[in-house]
Amino acid sequence: ETAQSIEPPKTCCDFQASGNLCDKQTCFSCNAVRETTSQTVRGTLLV
């Protein structure tokens, strides 16, 4: 997804059908789920 697009990213695997996350680093769907369920907090430090 880009700032100029209104289309959602295309699914590259069958995560929603199978329920299993794939290992592709370019898979937006699986990476979004993985990041949401992780216990890592991201932030920016301004010095």
DSSP file (Angstrom, degrees, kcal/mol; ACC not computed):
  #  RESIDUE AA STRUCTURE BP1 BP2  ACC     N-H-->O    O-->H-N    N-H-->O    O-->H-N    TCO  KAPPA ALPHA  PHI   PSI    X-CA   Y-CA   Z-CA
    1    1 A E              0   0    0      0, 0.0     2,-0.2     0, 0.0     5,-0.0   0.000 360.0 360.0 360.0 136.0    0.0    0.0    0.0
    2    2 A T    >   -     0   0    0      5,-0.2     3,-0.8     1,-0.0     5,-0.0  -0.756 360.0-102.3-123.3 172.2    1.3    3.4   -0.9
    3    3 A A  T 3  S+     0   0    0     -2,-0.2    -1,-0.0     1,-0.2     0, 0.0   0.806 122.2  48.2 -64.4 -28.8    0.2    7.0   -0.2
    4    4 A Q  T 3  S+     0   0    0      2,-0.0     2,-0.3     0, 0.0    -1,-0.2   0.582  99.5  81.6 -88.5 -10.3   -1.2    7.2   -3.7
    5    5 A S    <   -     0   0    0     -3,-0.8     0, 0.0     1,-0.1     0, 0.0  -0.698  48.3-173.0-100.0 148.8   -3.1    4.0   -3.7
    6    6 A I        +     0   0    0     -2,-0.3    -1,-0.1     2,-0.1    -3,-0.0   0.413  62.1  99.7-110.6  -4.1   -6.5    3.3   -2.3
    7    7 A E  S    S-     0   0    0      1,-0.1    -5,-0.2    -5,-0.0     3,-0.1  -0.639  76.7-121.3 -81.9 137.2   -6.2   -0.5   -2.9
    8    8 A P        -     0   0    0      0, 0.0    -2,-0.1     0, 0.0     3,-0.1  -0.383  44.3 -82.3 -69.8 158.1   -5.3   -2.6    0.1
    9    9 A P        -     0   0    0      0, 0.0     2,-0.2     0, 0.0     3,-0.0  -0.288  50.5-108.1 -60.1 145.8   -2.1   -4.8   -0.2
   10   10 A K        -     0   0    0     -3,-0.1     2,-0.3     1,-0.1    18,-0.3  -0.531  30.8-113.9 -77.0 141.9   -2.6   -8.0   -2.1
   11   11 A T        -     0   0    0     -2,-0.2    -1,-0.1     1,-0.1    16,-0.1  -0.603  25.2-169.2 -76.4 131.2   -2.5  -11.2    0.0
   12   12 A C        +     0   0    0     -2,-0.3     2,-0.3    12,-0.1    -1,-0.1   0.442  67.3  27.3-102.3  -1.1    0.5  -13.3   -1.0
   13   13 A C  S    S-     0   0    0      9,-0.0     3,-0.3     0, 0.0     8,-0.0  -0.837  84.8-101.1-146.0-177.0   -0.5  -16.4    0.9
   14   14 A D     >  +     0   0    0     -2,-0.3     4,-3.1     1,-0.2     5,-0.4  -0.214  65.4 135.4-105.2  42.6   -3.6  -18.3    2.2
   15   15 A F  H  > S+     0   0    0      1,-0.2     4,-3.2     2,-0.2    -1,-0.2   0.904  71.7  49.4 -57.2 -45.6   -3.3  -17.1    5.8
   16   16 A Q  H  4 S+     0   0    0     -3,-0.3    -1,-0.2     1,-0.2    -2,-0.1   0.809 116.3  42.6 -69.4 -27.7   -6.9  -16.3    6.2
   17   17 A A  H  4 S+     0   0    0     -3,-0.3    -2,-0.2     3,-0.1    -1,-0.2   0.894 128.5  26.8 -81.5 -42.1   -8.0  -19.7    4.8
   18   18 A S  H  < S-     0   0    0     -4,-3.1    -3,-0.2     2,-0.2    -2,-0.2   0.775  90.2-136.2 -94.0 -28.3   -5.4  -21.9    6.7
   19   19 A G     <  +     0   0    0     -4,-3.2     2,-0.4    -5,-0.4    -4,-0.1   0.478  65.5 120.4  83.8   1.5   -4.7  -19.8    9.8
   20   20 A N        -     0   0    0     -6,-0.3    -1,-0.3    -5,-0.1     2,-0.2  -0.851  62.0-129.3-103.1 134.7   -1.0  -20.4    9.5
   21   21 A L        -     0   0    0     -2,-0.4     2,-0.1    -3,-0.1    10,-0.0  -0.581  22.1-134.9 -78.6 141.2    1.5  -17.5    9.0
   22   22 A C        -     0   0    0     -2,-0.2    -1,-0.1     2,-0.1    -9,-0.0  -0.404  11.2-126.0 -88.3 172.8    3.9  -17.8    6.2
   23   23 A D        +     0   0    0     -2,-0.1     2,-0.3     3,-0.0    -1,-0.1   0.292  65.1 125.2-102.0   8.2    7.7  -17.0    6.4
   24   24 A K    >   -     0   0    0      1,-0.2     3,-1.0     2,-0.1     7,-0.1  -0.530  52.1-152.0 -73.7 129.9    7.9  -14.5    3.6
   25   25 A Q  T 3  S+     0   0    0     -2,-0.3    -1,-0.2     1,-0.2     6,-0.0   0.698  96.5  54.6 -71.2 -18.8    9.4  -11.2    4.6
   26   26 A T  T 3  S+     0   0    0    -14,-0.0     2,-0.9     5,-0.0    -1,-0.2   0.416  77.6 109.5 -95.4   1.1    7.4   -9.4    1.9
   27   27 A C    <>  -     0   0    0     -3,-1.0     4,-2.2     1,-0.2     5,-0.2  -0.686  48.9-169.1 -83.5 105.6    4.0  -10.8    3.0
   28   28 A F  H  > S+     0   0    0     -2,-0.9     4,-2.3   -18,-0.3     5,-0.2   0.901  81.7  52.7 -61.8 -43.7    2.1   -7.8    4.4
   29   29 A S  H  > S+     0   0    0    -19,-0.2     4,-1.9     1,-0.2    -1,-0.2   0.944 114.1  39.6 -61.1 -51.2   -0.7   -9.8    5.9
   30   30 A C  H  > S+     0   0    0      1,-0.2     4,-2.6     2,-0.2    -1,-0.2   0.888 116.0  51.0 -69.1 -38.9    1.4  -12.2    7.9
   31   31 A N  H  X S+     0   0    0     -4,-2.2     4,-2.4     2,-0.2    -1,-0.2   0.867 108.9  52.0 -67.3 -34.8    3.9   -9.6    9.0
   32   32 A A  H  X S+     0   0    0     -4,-2.3     4,-2.1    -5,-0.2    -1,-0.2   0.917 112.8  44.7 -65.9 -43.1    1.1   -7.3   10.2
   33   33 A V  H  X S+     0   0    0     -4,-1.9     4,-2.1    -5,-0.2    -2,-0.2   0.921 113.3  51.2 -65.5 -43.6   -0.3  -10.1   12.3
   34   34 A R  H  X S+     0   0    0     -4,-2.6     4,-0.8     1,-0.2    -2,-0.2   0.903 112.5  45.7 -60.9 -43.0    3.1  -11.1   13.6
   35   35 A E  H  < S+     0   0    0     -4,-2.4     3,-0.3     1,-0.2    -1,-0.2   0.871 111.3  52.7 -69.5 -36.7    3.9   -7.5   14.6
   36   36 A T  H  < S+     0   0    0     -4,-2.1    -2,-0.2     1,-0.2    -1,-0.2   0.882 113.1  43.0 -65.9 -38.7    0.5   -7.0   16.2
   37   37 A T  H  < S+     0   0    0     -4,-2.1    -1,-0.2    -5,-0.1    -2,-0.2   0.549  94.7  99.4 -87.9  -7.0    0.9  -10.1   18.4
   38   38 A S  S  < S-     0   0    0     -4,-0.8    -3,-0.0    -3,-0.3    -4,-0.0  -0.358  74.7-131.6 -76.2 161.2    4.5   -9.5   19.4
   39   39 A Q  S    S+     0   0    0     -2,-0.1     2,-0.4     2,-0.1    -1,-0.1   0.153  70.4 116.5 -96.2  17.7    5.4   -8.0   22.7
   40   40 A T        -     0   0    0     -5,-0.2     2,-0.5     2,-0.0    -2,-0.1  -0.724  51.7-154.5 -92.9 134.6    7.7   -5.4   21.1
   41   41 A V        -     0   0    0     -2,-0.4     2,-0.3     2,-0.0    -2,-0.1  -0.929   9.4-154.5-107.8 128.8    7.0   -1.7   21.3
   42   42 A R        +     0   0    0     -2,-0.5     2,-0.3     2,-0.0    -2,-0.0  -0.781  25.8 146.2-102.3 147.1    8.4    0.5   18.6
   43   43 A G        -     0   0    0     -2,-0.3     2,-0.4     2,-0.0    -2,-0.0  -0.965  40.5-112.7-163.1 177.2    9.1    4.1   19.0
   44   44 A T        -     0   0    0     -2,-0.3     2,-0.6     2,-0.0    -2,-0.0  -0.986  19.1-149.7-125.2 131.0   11.4    7.0   18.0
   45   45 A L        -     0   0    0     -2,-0.4     2,-0.6     2,-0.0    -2,-0.0  -0.884   8.1-156.0-100.4 125.0   13.7    8.8   20.4
   46   46 A L              0   0    0     -2,-0.6    -2,-0.0     1,-0.1     0, 0.0  -0.892 360.0 360.0-100.7 122.4   14.4   12.4   19.7
   47   47 A V              0   0    0     -2,-0.6    -1,-0.1     0, 0.0    -2,-0.0   0.382 360.0 360.0-111.8 360.0   17.7   13.6   21.1
